[in-house]
């Protein structure tokens, strides 16, 4: 696996202006990021493909974060 892929993904999101958009969506729905990710996983047909991708990315980062505690 390539090194620094998270940093590259973050820079890509920053240049597109989407950095923090999933968190913003979760706050608007009065949910945590994890709760929104779980809701999207349960009902993917209700959401756009870009939202599903953001949800998957958030879940990946959550899994990586568990190992660093």
N, C-alpha and C positions, 0 to 999 in steps of 0.2 A: 504494500500500500504506500502511496506517495506520502511524503512528509509535508507538513504545513498545509494540508488541504483545508483545514478549518479556517486558517488565516486567509487563504485564497477565496474561499466561499464568502467570508465576511467582507472582503474588499469588493467582491462582485456585487453583493447586496448593497453595499454602501454606494457604489457607482450607479446602481439602478434606482437607488432611493427606496429600497424595500427593507432596509435594516430596521428591525423592530416592528414590522407591520403585523406579524403574527401575534405578538404580545399585545399590540394595540387592539387587534380584533378580539382577543380574549377579554381584555378589560372592558370593551364596549358591550360584550355579552355577559359581563359580570361573572367571569369564570377565570380559573387559573389556566396557564398554558397547558398543563397536563390534562386538565378536565376537558379543554377544547380539543386537544389531540385525541383523547379517548372517544369523544363524541363524533369526531370526524371519522375515526377508524370504524366505529359501529355503523355509521350511515354515510358512506362515501358518495352515494348518488345525489345527496343533497348539496354537495359542495363542488366548486370548480377544481379542475385538475391542479391548478397552481396552488390552491389552498391545501390540497392533499399533499403535495410535495413539501410545502412549508411544514405541515404537520409531521411528516416523516422525518424531516430534518430536525425538528424540535425534539422528537423522540430519540433520535440518534445522539444528539448532544446531551440529553438527559442520561442516557445509558453511559456515555463517556464520562460524565460528571460524577457518576456514582463511584467509579474506580479511584477518583482523586481525593475522596473524603478520608 
